[in-house]
Amino acid sequence: MPVVFNLWSGGAVWCGGIAGVASAVILLLISAASFTANGQPDDIKPRYQKFLNQHLGPHVSERDCDREIRNRGITASGTENDCKEVNTFIQANKNNINVVCGKGGTPQGNNLFKSNQRFPLVTCKLQSGQRHPNCKYRGEKSTRYIVLGCDRGWPVHYDEGITNA
């Protein structure tokens, strides 16, 4: 009896007989191997982890900017030692942040999603220093809608915080 598998990419695979079933199982295993246990594609994992390192801060206060940025090794984009001008920590758990890239957000175009709810934030602005680890920041608390860059449902970039709806 032939077996037909409908793949999420829109195509279908027809496999006939025992050999076909074995081929289909192998195809399914290969497809599954490209995803981690939580369904996250392997190519997104390092970008997602960098996003979390730079922006996940459920317990970060405005007084923690210097320490958090130094300990997390956050630097200006494309450099290893230059101080980052501004970094924002989102005071929420990662599950609440992740949903912005789906039902908890509104598409804005160019893979950007605006949150449907406001988030408490700590925005750290560079006050002095040019090279890591001698960066000195001033932190400021606020509550804003956030705009995230998302890739296949996963946040990979913090774009901005917006005060208005």
MDAnalysis code that builds the backbone (N, CA, C; Angstrom):
import MDAnalysis as mda
import numpy as np

u = mda.Universe.empty(495, n_residues=165, atom_resindex=np.repeat(np.arange(165), 3), trajectory=True)
u.add_TopologyAttr("name", ["N", "CA", "C"] * 165)
u.add_TopologyAttr("resid", np.arange(1, 166))
u.add_TopologyAttr("resname", ["MET", "PRO", "VAL", "VAL", "PHE", "ASN", "LEU", "TRP", "SER", "GLY", "GLY", "ALA", "VAL", "TRP", "CYS", "GLY", "GLY", "ILE", "ALA", "GLY", "VAL", "ALA", "SER", "ALA", "VAL", "ILE", "LEU", "LEU", "LEU", "ILE", "SER", "ALA", "ALA", "SER", "PHE", "THR", "ALA", "ASN", "GLY", "GLN", "PRO", "ASP", "ASP", "ILE", "LYS", "PRO", "ARG", "TYR", "GLN", "LYS", "PHE", "LEU", "ASN", "GLN", "HIS", "LEU", "GLY", "PRO", "HIS", "VAL", "SER", "GLU", "ARG", "ASP", "CYS", "ASP", "ARG", "GLU", "ILE", "ARG", "ASN", "ARG", "GLY", "ILE", "THR", "ALA", "SER", "GLY", "THR", "GLU", "ASN", "ASP", "CYS", "LYS", "GLU", "VAL", "ASN", "THR", "PHE", "ILE", "GLN", "ALA", "ASN", "LYS", "ASN", "ASN", "ILE", "ASN", "VAL", "VAL", "CYS", "GLY", "LYS", "GLY", "GLY", "THR", "PRO", "GLN", "GLY", "ASN", "ASN", "LEU", "PHE", "LYS", "SER", "ASN", "GLN", "ARG", "PHE", "PRO", "LEU", "VAL", "THR", "CYS", "LYS", "LEU", "GLN", "SER", "GLY", "GLN", "ARG", "HIS", "PRO", "ASN", "CYS", "LYS", "TYR", "ARG", "GLY", "GLU", "LYS", "SER", "THR", "ARG", "TYR", "ILE", "VAL", "LEU", "GLY", "CYS", "ASP", "ARG", "GLY", "TRP", "PRO", "VAL", "HIS", "TYR", "ASP", "GLU", "GLY", "ILE", "THR", "ASN", "ALA"])
u.atoms.positions = np.array([
    [0.843, -1.175, 0.000],
    [0.000, 0.000, 0.000],
    [0.892, 1.244, 0.000],
    [0.671, 2.184, -0.905],
    [1.494, 3.391, -0.935],
    [1.197, 4.288, 0.261],
    [2.219, 5.008, 0.686],
    [2.096, 5.937, 1.798],
    [2.400, 7.334, 1.271],
    [1.546, 8.297, 1.589],
    [1.764, 9.673, 1.164],
    [1.904, 10.533, 2.410],
    [3.013, 11.283, 2.487],
    [3.240, 12.208, 3.587],
    [3.083, 13.622, 3.064],
    [2.246, 14.388, 3.717],
    [2.083, 15.781, 3.350],
    [3.020, 16.600, 4.224],
    [4.011, 17.254, 3.621],
    [4.997, 18.016, 4.369],
    [4.531, 19.448, 4.552],
    [4.950, 20.092, 5.660],
    [4.518, 21.446, 5.973],
    [4.979, 22.460, 4.937],
    [5.942, 22.115, 4.103],
    [6.433, 23.071, 3.109],
    [5.537, 23.138, 1.891],
    [4.457, 22.377, 1.914],
    [3.508, 22.452, 0.818],
    [3.645, 21.312, -0.166],
    [4.700, 20.538, -0.072],
    [4.888, 19.423, -0.990],
    [4.392, 18.136, -0.380],
    [4.320, 17.111, -1.176],
    [3.924, 15.796, -0.688],
    [4.936, 14.784, -1.183],
    [5.148, 13.744, -0.393],
    [6.075, 12.687, -0.767],
    [5.286, 11.395, -0.864],
    [5.405, 10.695, -1.982],
    [4.732, 9.426, -2.172],
    [5.761, 8.330, -2.013],
    [5.457, 7.363, -1.191],
    [6.373, 6.261, -0.946],
    [5.601, 4.966, -1.080],
    [6.025, 4.109, -1.961],
    [5.327, 2.854, -2.172],
    [6.026, 1.690, -1.498],
    [5.260, 0.753, -0.952],
    [5.785, -0.485, -0.390],
    [6.610, -0.280, 0.864],
    [7.248, -1.385, 1.325],
    [8.073, -1.370, 2.533],
    [9.268, -0.432, 2.357],
    [9.930, -0.496, 1.203],
    [11.080, 0.377, 0.955],
    [10.647, 1.838, 1.006],
    [9.458, 2.099, 0.502],
    [8.945, 3.467, 0.524],
    [8.678, 3.945, 1.932],
    [8.143, 3.074, 2.771],
    [7.883, 3.436, 4.163],
    [9.204, 3.711, 4.871],
    [10.213, 2.862, 4.626],
    [11.526, 3.072, 5.236],
    [12.114, 4.404, 4.775],
    [11.966, 4.705, 3.491],
    [12.466, 5.982, 2.963],
    [11.744, 7.154, 3.616],
    [10.440, 7.012, 3.798],
    [9.659, 8.077, 4.417],
    [10.089, 8.295, 5.865],
    [10.352, 7.208, 6.585],
    [10.793, 7.314, 7.972],
    [12.145, 8.023, 8.033],
    [13.050, 7.669, 7.132],
    [14.362, 8.320, 7.093],
    [14.203, 9.807, 6.794],
    [13.348, 10.133, 5.829],
    [13.091, 11.531, 5.489],
    [12.543, 12.288, 6.698],
    [11.631, 11.665, 7.412],
    [11.045, 12.290, 8.590],
    [12.099, 12.517, 9.677],
    [12.985, 11.546, 9.881],
    [14.041, 11.683, 10.880],
    [15.020, 12.793, 10.509],
    [15.362, 12.878, 9.232],
    [16.264, 13.937, 8.780],
    [15.619, 15.299, 8.995],
    [14.340, 15.408, 8.676],
    [13.628, 16.676, 8.873],
    [13.592, 17.049, 10.345],
    [13.328, 16.087, 11.194],
    [13.237, 16.347, 12.631],
    [14.595, 16.704, 13.220],
    [15.674, 16.198, 12.632],
    [17.011, 16.455, 13.161],
    [17.407, 17.921, 13.058],
    [16.777, 18.668, 12.175],
    [17.135, 20.077, 12.017],
    [16.438, 20.964, 13.049],
    [15.660, 20.392, 13.936],
    [14.971, 21.154, 14.976],
    [15.422, 20.681, 16.344],
    [15.478, 21.599, 17.301],
    [15.781, 21.225, 18.667],
    [14.504, 20.694, 19.311],
    [14.606, 20.306, 20.563],
    [13.466, 19.702, 21.254],
    [12.256, 20.632, 21.313],
    [12.467, 21.930, 21.361],
    [11.340, 22.858, 21.462],
    [10.844, 23.337, 20.106],
    [11.285, 22.717, 19.025],
    [10.817, 23.076, 17.696],
    [11.560, 24.240, 17.075],
    [12.632, 24.681, 17.690],
    [13.399, 25.813, 17.172],
    [14.428, 25.331, 16.156],
    [14.420, 25.881, 14.944],
    [15.429, 25.494, 13.949],
    [16.843, 25.791, 14.455],
    [17.780, 24.902, 14.143],
    [19.157, 25.038, 14.619],
    [19.814, 26.344, 14.184],
    [19.477, 26.848, 13.000],
    [20.124, 28.076, 12.528],
    [19.638, 29.321, 13.273],
    [18.531, 29.217, 13.974],
    [18.011, 30.355, 14.740],
    [18.579, 30.366, 16.158],
    [18.926, 29.216, 16.680],
    [19.335, 29.099, 18.081],
    [20.412, 30.108, 18.507],
    [21.530, 30.283, 17.768],
    [22.531, 31.254, 18.243],
    [22.025, 32.695, 18.227],
    [21.193, 33.046, 17.274],
    [20.644, 34.405, 17.209],
    [19.657, 34.640, 18.347],
    [18.852, 33.628, 18.645],
    [17.893, 33.715, 19.747],
    [18.636, 33.827, 21.081],
    [19.688, 33.020, 21.248],
    [20.468, 33.069, 22.489],
    [21.136, 34.431, 22.663],
    [21.637, 35.015, 21.565],
    [22.231, 36.355, 21.641],
    [21.166, 37.379, 22.037],
    [19.977, 37.263, 21.449],
    [18.871, 38.156, 21.806],
    [18.576, 38.062, 23.306],
    [18.457, 36.827, 23.821],
    [18.169, 36.648, 25.249],
    [19.284, 37.236, 26.106],
    [20.536, 36.990, 25.730],
    [21.668, 37.516, 26.489],
    [21.629, 39.046, 26.552],
    [21.286, 39.678, 25.448],
    [21.306, 41.139, 25.399],
    [20.056, 41.801, 25.978],
    [18.927, 41.096, 25.966],
    [17.679, 41.806, 26.279],
    [16.792, 41.173, 27.346],
    [16.983, 39.915, 27.687],
    [16.171, 39.284, 28.728],
    [16.686, 39.748, 30.087],
    [15.828, 40.402, 30.851],
    [16.258, 40.905, 32.152],
    [15.126, 40.999, 33.138],
    [14.505, 39.863, 33.497],
    [13.348, 39.931, 34.390],
    [13.659, 40.564, 35.746],
    [14.927, 40.499, 36.184],
    [15.279, 41.037, 37.500],
    [16.305, 42.165, 37.417],
    [16.549, 42.690, 36.226],
    [17.519, 43.776, 36.055],
    [16.872, 45.096, 36.471],
    [17.552, 45.841, 37.339],
    [17.054, 47.167, 37.735],
    [17.884, 48.239, 37.031],
    [17.430, 49.474, 37.127],
    [18.153, 50.570, 36.474],
    [19.540, 50.784, 37.081],
    [19.786, 50.261, 38.279],
    [21.101, 50.374, 38.918],
    [22.060, 49.266, 38.486],
    [21.565, 48.294, 37.724],
    [22.370, 47.128, 37.349],
    [23.038, 47.233, 35.979],
    [22.846, 48.326, 35.275],
    [23.305, 48.417, 33.878],
    [24.789, 48.088, 33.706],
    [25.661, 48.761, 34.468],
    [27.103, 48.535, 34.300],
    [27.454, 47.063, 34.482],
    [26.984, 46.490, 35.584],
    [27.314, 45.101, 35.898],
    [26.753, 44.132, 34.861],
    [25.476, 44.288, 34.509],
    [24.843, 43.358, 33.566],
    [25.499, 43.415, 32.187],
    [25.745, 44.611, 31.688],
    [26.343, 44.747, 30.361],
    [27.766, 44.194, 30.363],
    [28.519, 44.448, 31.419],
    [29.885, 43.925, 31.525],
    [29.873, 42.397, 31.645],
    [29.072, 41.864, 32.565],
    [29.055, 40.413, 32.789],
    [28.537, 39.629, 31.591],
    [27.632, 40.214, 30.833],
    [27.073, 39.535, 29.664],
    [27.924, 39.749, 28.415],
    [28.955, 40.590, 28.519],
    [29.834, 40.844, 27.380],
    [29.141, 41.558, 26.230],
    [28.213, 42.441, 26.547],
    [27.463, 43.162, 25.514],
    [28.318, 44.323, 25.003],
    [28.557, 44.333, 23.698],
    [29.352, 45.383, 23.066],
    [28.611, 45.920, 21.847],
    [29.146, 46.984, 21.266],
    [28.553, 47.558, 20.058],
    [28.552, 46.509, 18.953],
    [27.534, 46.533, 18.137],
    [27.375, 45.566, 17.058],
    [28.596, 45.567, 16.144],
    [29.099, 44.379, 15.863],
    [30.230, 44.232, 14.957],
    [31.582, 44.477, 15.605],
    [31.610, 44.697, 16.919],
    [32.885, 44.921, 17.609],
    [33.001, 43.954, 18.784],
    [34.219, 43.821, 19.281],
    [34.427, 42.980, 20.456],
    [34.618, 43.807, 21.721],
    [34.994, 45.080, 21.572],
    [35.330, 45.882, 22.750],
    [34.669, 47.242, 22.833],
    [34.043, 47.722, 21.778],
    [33.441, 49.057, 21.827],
    [32.176, 49.048, 22.685],
    [32.003, 50.091, 23.481],
    [30.812, 50.209, 24.322],
    [29.572, 50.377, 23.445],
    [28.515, 49.693, 23.798],
    [27.245, 49.839, 23.104],
    [26.576, 51.111, 23.617],
    [26.081, 51.943, 22.709],
    [25.483, 53.227, 23.089],
    [24.238, 53.052, 23.959],
    [23.360, 52.136, 23.563],
    [22.101, 51.907, 24.277],
    [21.811, 50.414, 24.273],
    [21.383, 49.902, 25.407],
    [20.905, 48.522, 25.475],
    [19.665, 48.490, 26.357],
    [18.660, 47.759, 25.904],
    [17.404, 47.670, 26.644],
    [17.196, 46.260, 27.169],
    [16.872, 46.167, 28.454],
    [16.517, 44.898, 29.078],
    [15.005, 44.862, 29.265],
    [14.407, 43.752, 28.874],
    [12.965, 43.558, 29.018],
    [12.735, 42.816, 30.328],
    [11.972, 43.405, 31.231],
    [11.724, 42.812, 32.541],
    [10.537, 41.852, 32.468],
    [10.755, 40.747, 31.783],
    [9.719, 39.721, 31.621],
    [10.418, 38.390, 31.408],
    [9.666, 37.300, 31.548],
    [10.272, 36.003, 31.273],
    [10.266, 35.749, 29.766],
    [11.077, 34.805, 29.334],
    [11.231, 34.604, 27.887],
    [9.958, 34.115, 27.215],
    [9.104, 33.386, 27.919],
    [7.850, 32.939, 27.303],
    [6.947, 34.122, 26.965],
    [6.883, 35.110, 27.863],
    [6.069, 36.303, 27.593],
    [6.652, 37.145, 26.460],
    [7.962, 37.124, 26.319],
    [8.611, 37.848, 25.224],
    [8.411, 37.099, 23.907],
    [8.566, 35.774, 23.934],
    [8.454, 34.968, 22.710],
    [7.112, 35.144, 22.009],
    [6.023, 35.285, 22.771],
    [4.696, 35.366, 22.148],
    [4.502, 36.629, 21.316],
    [5.366, 37.625, 21.500],
    [5.273, 38.837, 20.676],
    [5.456, 38.475, 19.199],
    [6.217, 37.429, 18.929],
    [6.456, 36.995, 17.543],
    [5.308, 36.148, 17.000],
    [4.230, 36.054, 17.736],
    [3.058, 35.293, 17.309],
    [1.797, 36.026, 17.711],
    [0.947, 35.322, 18.466],
    [-0.364, 35.881, 18.828],
    [-0.283, 37.079, 19.776],
    [0.856, 37.280, 20.424],
    [1.011, 38.409, 21.338],
    [1.564, 39.658, 20.680],
    [1.670, 39.625, 19.346],
    [2.203, 40.774, 18.628],
    [1.445, 41.045, 17.345],
    [1.658, 42.221, 16.791],
    [1.030, 42.631, 15.538],
    [2.122, 42.845, 14.498],
    [2.021, 42.170, 13.335],
    [3.053, 42.331, 12.298],
    [3.171, 43.788, 11.844],
    [4.419, 44.242, 11.689],
    [4.701, 45.614, 11.264],
    [5.403, 45.657, 9.906],
    [5.636, 44.501, 9.304],
    [6.398, 44.425, 8.057],
    [7.864, 44.160, 8.348],
    [8.573, 43.650, 7.357],
    [10.011, 43.358, 7.489],
    [10.337, 42.472, 8.691],
    [9.488, 41.499, 8.985],
    [9.671, 40.556, 10.097],
    [9.674, 41.230, 11.468],
    [9.111, 42.424, 11.571],
    [8.994, 43.113, 12.850],
    [7.591, 42.916, 13.411],
    [7.521, 42.738, 14.740],
    [6.250, 42.563, 15.433],
    [6.202, 43.510, 16.620],
    [5.087, 44.234, 16.739],
    [4.870, 45.134, 17.873],
    [4.028, 44.402, 18.904],
    [4.454, 44.442, 20.155],
    [3.725, 43.753, 21.215],
    [2.326, 44.331, 21.374],
    [1.396, 43.465, 21.755],
    [0.018, 43.894, 22.013],
    [-0.149, 44.443, 23.424],
    [0.847, 44.244, 24.261],
    [0.815, 44.769, 25.623],
    [2.125, 45.498, 25.905],
    [2.096, 46.355, 26.894],
    [3.306, 47.066, 27.304],
    [4.161, 46.155, 28.181],
    [5.466, 46.378, 28.118],
    [6.419, 45.636, 28.933],
    [7.213, 46.607, 29.797],
    [7.537, 46.207, 31.034],
    [8.467, 47.011, 31.825],
    [9.878, 46.837, 31.246],
    [10.586, 47.952, 31.089],
    [11.913, 47.938, 30.477],
    [12.911, 48.680, 31.355],
    [14.174, 48.332, 31.195],
    [15.273, 49.138, 31.713],
    [16.148, 49.464, 30.516],
    [16.245, 50.749, 30.194],
    [17.072, 51.197, 29.079],
    [18.362, 51.767, 29.649],
    [19.476, 51.189, 29.226],
    [20.798, 51.601, 29.693],
    [21.463, 52.444, 28.614],
    [21.783, 53.702, 28.951],
    [22.413, 54.612, 27.990],
    [23.843, 54.894, 28.434],
    [24.762, 54.817, 27.484],
    [26.175, 55.043, 27.758],
    [26.401, 56.474, 28.235],
    [27.087, 56.614, 29.368],
    [27.415, 57.934, 29.918],
    [28.882, 58.279, 29.694],
    [29.748, 57.269, 29.815],
    [31.180, 57.499, 29.602],
    [31.860, 56.182, 29.271],
    [33.028, 56.298, 28.667],
    [33.803, 55.127, 28.281],
    [33.610, 54.808, 26.815],
    [34.638, 54.211, 26.235],
    [34.573, 53.837, 24.827],
    [34.835, 52.359, 24.612],
    [35.574, 51.743, 25.536],
    [35.966, 50.350, 25.354],
    [35.488, 49.500, 26.523],
    [34.932, 48.349, 26.204],
    [34.513, 47.353, 27.184],
    [35.765, 46.845, 27.889],
    [35.823, 46.716, 29.194],
    [34.739, 46.734, 30.182],
    [34.598, 48.065, 30.928],
    [35.140, 49.155, 30.402],
    [35.107, 50.447, 31.102],
    [33.903, 51.308, 30.733],
    [32.835, 50.683, 30.337],
    [31.630, 51.400, 29.923],
    [30.795, 51.748, 31.162],
    [30.340, 52.981, 31.245],
    [29.503, 53.436, 32.360],
    [28.146, 53.850, 31.810],
    [27.093, 53.280, 32.400],
    [25.735, 53.489, 31.896],
    [24.835, 54.121, 32.943],
    [23.807, 54.789, 32.467],
    [22.726, 55.267, 33.323],
    [21.466, 54.526, 32.893],
    [20.805, 53.899, 33.851],
    [19.599, 53.140, 33.554],
    [18.340, 53.933, 33.822],
    [17.332, 53.660, 33.023],
    [16.040, 54.335, 33.174],
    [14.926, 53.311, 32.991],
    [13.991, 53.309, 33.936],
    [12.838, 52.408, 33.840],
    [11.737, 53.057, 33.022],
    [11.001, 52.228, 32.291],
    [9.830, 52.705, 31.550],
    [8.933, 51.508, 31.271],
    [7.751, 51.787, 30.794],
    [6.823, 50.743, 30.364],
    [6.396, 51.099, 28.951],
    [6.662, 50.190, 28.015],
    [6.434, 50.495, 26.600],
    [5.992, 49.257, 25.833],
    [5.403, 49.513, 24.685],
    [5.226, 48.447, 23.705],
    [6.608, 48.189, 23.117],
    [6.892, 46.951, 22.778],
    [8.193, 46.646, 22.189],
    [8.017, 46.170, 20.752],
    [9.017, 46.439, 19.941],
    [9.040, 45.973, 18.558],
    [10.234, 45.042, 18.426],
    [9.942, 43.804, 18.035],
    [10.977, 42.782, 17.914],
    [11.110, 42.317, 16.476],
    [12.340, 42.017, 16.086],
    [12.584, 41.334, 14.827],
    [12.463, 39.846, 15.089],
    [11.672, 39.159, 14.285],
    [11.395, 37.740, 14.514],
    [11.784, 36.914, 13.292],
    [12.223, 35.704, 13.543],
    [12.548, 34.769, 12.468],
    [11.834, 33.458, 12.773],
    [10.884, 33.114, 11.942],
    [10.096, 31.887, 12.087],
    [9.514, 31.732, 13.491],
    [9.012, 32.851, 14.020],
    [8.325, 32.819, 15.302],
    [9.214, 32.994, 16.522],
    [10.501, 33.300, 16.316],
    [11.433, 33.460, 17.433],
    [12.025, 34.866, 17.424],
    [12.067, 35.549, 18.579],
    [12.682, 36.879, 18.617],
    [14.199, 36.779, 18.452],
    [14.741, 37.585, 17.548],
    [16.184, 37.580, 17.303],
    [16.766, 38.995, 17.311],
    [15.907, 40.015, 17.471],
    [16.381, 41.406, 17.442],
    [15.406, 42.292, 18.218],
    [15.947, 43.146, 19.083],
    [15.137, 44.163, 19.749],
    [15.240, 45.415, 18.899],
    [14.103, 45.893, 18.405],
    [14.128, 47.047, 17.515],
    [13.902, 48.348, 18.274],
    [12.849, 48.414, 19.082],
    [12.574, 49.652, 19.809],
    [11.475, 49.452, 20.837],
    [11.356, 50.452, 21.706],
    [10.242, 50.540, 22.629],
    [9.398, 51.739, 22.241],
    [8.084, 51.590, 22.263],
    [7.165, 52.644, 21.834],
    [6.221, 52.970, 22.987],
    [6.082, 54.244, 23.291],
    [5.199, 54.626, 24.396],
    [3.740, 54.646, 23.977],
    [3.440, 54.995, 22.735],
    [2.052, 55.087, 22.262],
    [1.620, 53.795, 21.586],
    [0.317, 53.568, 21.564],
    [-0.228, 52.356, 20.944],
    [-0.148, 52.381, 19.468],
])
